[in-house]
C-alpha cells in the first residue's frame, strides 16, 4: 500500500507528494541479477577511492582517491589512461579531494575538501582557477560532493541556516546564482550540516535527485528548485537496519546517548551509500543490507520498480562503495576491494 501525503509549503509556494512505501511492497519487488562484463583492480598503491564518475562529454571514467590526493582516468571500457594530482595547496595539488564533475566545454571541477575549495581544470587537466567553498567545512563531513548542470552552474550541498536552504548553486566564477531546498531543523545549529548532507545527482534536464545520509528521505527537485516528489525510505531494509544499529549503539553507550540527546554529540546513521540517474531511472543504494541491492525508481514519478543485484563472482565478499549509472549503455561501480567494474544495461 502506498500512502500519499499532500504538503503545502507556504515559504516555497508549491505542492508536492510524500510517499511512504510499506515493507511488504518492497519484499515483493522483482529482482534483476547483473554480472560485470569487466572488472579491473586499481593500482596496489591506491588509497581511499570512494567516488567514480562517468564524463559524458569525453566518454572517460574518473576515480577520486582522497588519501593519495589523485584522480585516476580510465576509458569507458576501463583501460587505464592517465592520472594527475599530488598532496598540497598549490595548482594541481589536493588535500583530500572528494568528488569530480564536468562542464560542457570539457573542463572538470574537483572538490578539494581540506583546502576548502573547488578547482577548475581544462580538458588537458591543466589548472585553471581555485574557487573557495562558501565557508569552511568540518573534516567530519566527508560528503563534499559537487555537480554541474547543462548551463555549467555548480551545485553544492551546504546547509545554510540563514536562508534555510540545503543547496547552493554557483556560477563558474564562484558567485551565488540561487539557493533552494528546505533544511531539516536540528536542536543544535552545528548539527544542521550533518542532518542535511545528501548524495545528489542531476539528470539531462537539470532535475536534481537527492537522498539524505542521516535522514531516511529521498527527493526530486525540478530545475527551478520545486519539489516534484519525496519518499520516506524508513521501511527499506537497509534504512531499517541502520536505524536499529543506531538505536543499539545508543543503548550500549549511556554517555553517548546522553550527549546525543543533549545535542552535545552526533552519531551518524549513514542510511545512503549512493544515488545515480540515467535517462529513465533513478538508482539508490542503502547501507546495511546484504548483497548491496540497488533500488530502481521511475525517475519521472518516483514509482518503485525493482531491485538489482550485482553479482561480482571474482570478489563475492566485497561491497559497493559508489557507482555512476548516468551513461545510457554502461554502469560503472567501485568496490571496497579497490576494484572497478563495467556492466551493460
C-alpha positions in Angstrom: 0.0 0.0 0.0 1.2 3.5 -0.8 0.2 6.5 1.3 0.2 9.9 -0.3 0.5 13.0 1.9 -0.1 16.3 0.3 2.1 19.0 1.9 1.5 22.7 1.4 4.8 24.5 1.8 4.0 28.2 2.5 7.5 29.5 2.2 8.3 27.9 -1.2 4.8 28.1 -2.8 4.4 24.7 -4.3 2.7 21.4 -3.6 4.4 18.0 -3.6 3.7 14.4 -2.6 5.4 12.5 0.2 5.2 8.8 -0.5 5.7 6.1 2.2 6.2 2.6 0.9 5.4 -0.4 3.1 7.9 -3.1 3.8 5.6 -5.8 2.2 5.7 -3.9 -1.1 9.5 -3.8 -1.1 9.7 -7.5 -0.4 7.6 -8.3 -3.5 9.8 -6.3 -5.9 11.1 -8.2 -8.9 14.9 -8.9 -8.8 17.3 -8.5 -11.7 20.8 -10.0 -11.4 23.6 -8.4 -13.4 27.1 -9.7 -13.8 30.0 -7.4 -14.7 31.5 -7.8 -18.2 34.8 -6.4 -17.0 36.4 -5.8 -13.6 39.8 -4.0 -13.1 41.9 -3.7 -9.9 43.2 -0.3 -9.1 47.0 0.2 -8.6 48.1 -1.5 -5.4 49.3 1.8 -4.1 45.9 3.5 -4.5 44.4 4.9 -1.3 40.8 5.6 -0.4 38.8 5.5 -3.7 35.2 6.2 -2.9 34.0 8.2 -5.9 33.6 7.2 -9.5 32.2 9.4 -12.3 31.5 9.0 -16.0 32.1 12.0 -18.1 29.6 12.0 -21.0 31.5 14.8 -22.8 34.7 12.8 -23.4 33.4 9.3 -22.5 36.0 8.7 -19.8 35.7 7.4 -16.3 37.3 9.1 -13.3 38.2 7.8 -9.9 38.9 10.1 -6.9 41.5 9.0 -4.4 41.1 11.1 -1.2 44.0 9.5 0.6 46.6 9.7 -2.2 45.2 13.1 -3.4 45.0 11.9 -7.0 42.5 11.5 -9.9 42.7 8.3 -12.0 41.3 8.3 -15.5 40.1 5.3 -17.5 38.5 4.8 -20.9 34.8 3.9 -21.0 35.8 0.2 -21.3 38.1 0.6 -18.2 41.5 0.7 -19.7 43.8 3.0 -17.7 44.6 6.3 -19.4 46.1 8.9 -17.1 46.3 10.3 -13.6 47.0 13.7 -12.0 47.3 15.3 -8.6 49.5 15.4 -5.6 49.3 16.5 -2.0 49.5 20.2 -1.3 47.8 23.6 -1.6 49.1 24.8 -4.9 47.9 24.5 -8.5 47.4 20.8 -9.4 47.5 19.8 -5.7 44.8 18.5 -3.4 44.2 17.8 0.3 41.6 15.1 0.4 39.7 15.5 -2.9 36.1 14.1 -2.7 34.3 14.4 -6.0 34.6 15.5 -9.6 32.1 16.9 -12.0 32.2 18.1 -15.7 31.4 21.1 -17.7 30.0 21.2 -21.3 33.3 22.6 -22.6 35.3 19.6 -21.3 36.6 21.2 -18.2 36.4 19.3 -14.9 35.8 20.6 -11.4 37.1 18.8 -8.3 36.0 19.4 -4.7 39.2 19.8 -2.6 37.8 19.3 0.9 40.6 20.1 3.3 41.7 23.1 1.2 38.1 24.4 1.4 37.8 24.9 -2.3 36.8 23.5 -5.6 39.3 23.6 -8.5 38.7 24.0 -12.2 40.9 22.1 -14.7 40.8 22.3 -18.5 40.3 19.3 -20.7 44.0 18.6 -20.7 44.0 18.6 -16.9 45.8 21.9 -16.6 45.0 24.1 -13.6 42.6 27.0 -14.4 41.3 28.5 -11.1 40.6 27.9 -7.4 37.2 28.9 -6.0 36.6 28.8 -2.2 33.8 26.9 -0.6 31.1 29.2 0.8 32.5 28.5 4.3 34.9 26.0 5.9 33.6 22.5 6.3 34.4 20.2 9.1 36.6 17.3 8.1 34.0 15.1 9.7 31.8 15.8 6.7 33.4 13.6 4.1 30.5 14.1 1.7 31.6 17.3 0.0 30.1 16.5 -3.4 29.6 18.9 -6.3 27.7 18.6 -9.6 27.3 20.7 -12.7 24.2 21.2 -14.8 23.8 21.8 -18.5 24.2 25.5 -18.0 27.6 25.0 -16.3 26.3 26.0 -12.9 27.9 24.4 -9.9 25.7 22.7 -7.2 27.0 22.4 -3.7 25.2 20.7 -0.8 25.9 23.1 2.1 23.1 23.7 4.6 22.6 27.4 5.0 20.9 28.3 8.3 20.4 31.9 7.3 18.3 31.0 4.2 17.1 27.6 5.3 18.3 26.1 2.1 20.3 22.9 1.5 21.7 23.6 -2.0 23.8 26.5 -3.2 24.1 27.0 -7.0 27.1 28.9 -8.1 28.2 30.3 -11.5 31.6 29.2 -12.7 33.3 32.4 -11.3 32.1 31.4 -7.8 29.3 33.9 -7.3 25.9 32.6 -5.9 23.2 32.1 -8.5 20.5 30.5 -6.5 19.7 28.8 -3.2 17.0 26.3 -2.6 15.8 23.2 -0.7 14.2 23.1 2.7 16.5 22.2 5.6 15.7 19.6 8.2 15.8 21.5 11.5 18.0 20.4 14.4 18.1 21.1 18.1 21.7 22.3 17.6 22.7 24.5 14.7 26.0 22.8 14.4 24.2 19.6 13.5 22.2 21.2 10.8 25.1 20.5 8.4 25.1 16.8 9.4 21.3 16.3 9.1 21.2 17.9 5.7 24.1 16.2 4.0 22.9 14.3 0.9 24.1 12.3 -2.0 22.7 14.0 -5.1 22.7 13.9 -8.9 21.4 15.9 -11.8 19.8 14.5 -15.0 19.9 15.8 -18.5 17.1 18.3 -17.8 18.8 19.6 -14.7 16.3 17.9 -12.3 18.0 17.2 -9.0 17.6 13.9 -7.1 18.9 13.6 -3.5 19.0 11.0 -0.8 19.9 12.2 2.7 22.7 10.5 4.6 21.3 10.9 8.1 17.6 11.1 7.3 15.7 8.3 5.5 14.4 10.6 2.8 14.8 10.9 -0.9 13.6 13.9 -3.0 13.4 15.1 -6.6 13.6 18.8 -7.5 13.0 20.4 -10.9 15.5 22.8 -12.4 13.8 25.8 -10.6 14.1 24.2 -7.1 10.5 23.0 -6.8 10.0 19.6 -5.1 8.4 17.1 -7.5 8.2 14.1 -5.2 9.6 13.0 -1.8 10.0 9.5 -0.5 10.1 8.4 3.1 12.6 5.5 2.9 12.2 4.3 6.6 10.8 0.9 5.6 13.6 -0.1 3.2 15.6 -2.9 4.8 18.9 -1.1 4.7 17.4 2.1 6.3 15.7 0.0 8.9 18.9 -1.9 9.7 20.9 1.3 10.1 18.2 2.8 12.4 18.3 -0.3 14.6 22.1 -0.3 14.6 22.0 3.4 15.7 19.5 2.6 18.5 21.6 -0.3 19.7 24.6 1.9 19.8 22.8 4.4 22.0 21.5 1.7 24.4 25.0 0.2 24.8 26.7 3.6 25.4 24.8 5.7 28.0 27.3 8.6 27.8 26.9 8.8 24.1 23.1 8.7 24.4 23.2 11.5 27.0 25.4 13.6 24.7 23.3 12.9 21.6 20.0 13.8 23.4 21.6 16.9 24.8 22.9 17.8 21.3 26.5 17.7 22.5 27.5 14.8 20.2 26.5 13.4 16.9 26.1 9.8 15.8 25.9 9.3 12.0 23.1 7.0 10.8 24.6 6.8 7.3 21.5 5.5 5.6 22.6 6.1 2.0 25.7 4.9 0.1 25.0 6.3 -3.4 22.4 7.6 -5.8 22.5 7.8 -9.6 20.2 8.6 -12.5 20.1 7.9 -16.2 17.6 8.8 -19.0 14.8 6.6 -17.5 15.6 5.5 -13.9 16.8 6.6 -10.5 19.0 4.2 -8.6 19.6 4.2 -4.8 21.9 2.0 -2.7 21.2 1.9 1.0 23.7 1.0 3.7 23.1 -2.0 5.9 21.5 -4.5 3.5 23.1 -7.8 2.5 24.3 -8.1 -1.2 24.0 -4.3 -1.8 20.7 -4.4 -3.7 20.1 -1.3 -5.9 16.6 0.0 -5.8 15.3 1.3 -9.1 12.6 4.0 -9.4 10.9 5.6 -12.3 12.6 9.0 -12.3 9.5 10.8 -13.6 7.1 10.0 -10.9 9.2 8.2 -8.3 7.4 4.8 -8.6 9.5 2.0 -7.2 10.0 -0.6 -9.9 12.5 -3.3 -9.0 15.8 -4.1 -7.3 19.1 -5.1 -8.9 21.7 -7.4 -7.5 25.3 -7.0 -8.9 26.9 -10.5 -8.8 30.6 -10.0 -8.6 31.9 -13.6 -8.8 35.6 -12.6 -8.5 35.1 -10.8 -5.2 31.8 -12.1 -3.6 32.6 -10.6 -0.2 33.3 -7.1 -1.4 30.8 -4.3 -1.1 29.8 -1.4 -3.4 31.1 2.0 -2.3 29.9 4.2 -5.2 28.5 3.9 -8.7 27.6 6.0 -11.8 24.8 4.8 -14.0 24.4 8.0 -16.0 25.5 6.5 -19.3 22.7 5.1 -21.4 24.6 1.8 -22.1 27.0 1.2 -19.2 27.1 1.0 -15.4 30.3 1.8 -13.5 30.9 0.6 -9.9 33.7 0.9 -7.4 34.1 -1.6 -4.6 35.8 -1.6 -1.2 38.4 -4.0 -2.5 39.7 -1.3 -4.9 38.0 -2.9 -7.9 36.1 -1.0 -10.6 33.5 -2.8 -12.7 31.8 -2.3 -16.0 28.3 -3.6 -16.6 25.9 -3.3 -19.6 22.3 -2.2 -19.1 
